[in-house]
Amino acid sequence: MVIDPAVTPLQRLRIGRCHDIYEQLFVLMTLVDERNISETWVNGERVWCQD
């Protein structure tokens, strides 16, 4: 999956204030939903793309 970590204003705010990768991962685990998935790849082939 290809994840866009800052789709909503809240996500942009939280990601912008992170100091390390661990904080970014926490934000992704708690705030990401289906709007953040931009592509899905299976066996090296793109099977879905958000346009």
TORDRENKE-280156 format. One record per residue (C-alpha): residue number from 1; x, y, z. Coordinates in steps of 0.02 Angstrom, whole numbers. Each point is the difference from the previous one (the first is absolute). Layout:
N
> num, px, py, pz
> NUM, X, Y, Z $
...
//
This chain:
51
> num, px, py, pz
> 1, 0, 0, 0 $
> 2, 53, 178, -32 $
> 3, -57, 112, 142 $
> 4, -19, 189, -7 $
> 5, 27, 46, 183 $
> 6, -77, 173, -4 $
> 7, -169, 3, -88 $
> 8, -102, 92, 132 $
> 9, 44, 162, 90 $
> 10, 17, -94, 166 $
> 11, 121, -125, -78 $
> 12, 105, 140, -76 $
> 13, 8, 86, 169 $
> 14, 50, -158, 94 $
> 15, 127, -61, -129 $
> 16, 77, 174, -6 $
> 17, 32, -4, 188 $
> 18, 82, -171, 5 $
> 19, 182, -8, 53 $
> 20, 42, -177, -52 $
> 21, -61, -150, -99 $
> 22, -81, -77, 155 $
> 23, -115, 149, 21 $
> 24, -43, -5, -185 $
> 25, -42, -185, 11 $
> 26, -112, 34, 151 $
> 27, -93, 134, -97 $
> 28, -22, -119, -146 $
> 29, -66, -138, 114 $
> 30, -126, 114, 85 $
> 31, -59, 122, -134 $
> 32, 13, -87, -170 $
> 33, -157, -61, -88 $
> 34, -47, -50, -178 $
> 35, 29, 177, -66 $
> 36, 186, -19, 33 $
> 37, 25, -152, -112 $
> 38, 54, 65, -170 $
> 39, 52, -164, -84 $
> 40, -6, -186, 33 $
> 41, 130, -117, -76 $
> 42, -9, -191, -4 $
> 43, 144, -108, -66 $
> 44, 83, 152, -79 $
> 45, -155, 56, -93 $
> 46, -107, 150, 42 $
> 47, -177, -63, 27 $
> 48, -81, 161, 61 $
> 49, 39, 185, -14 $
> 50, -94, 147, 74 $
> 51, -20, 131, -136 $
//
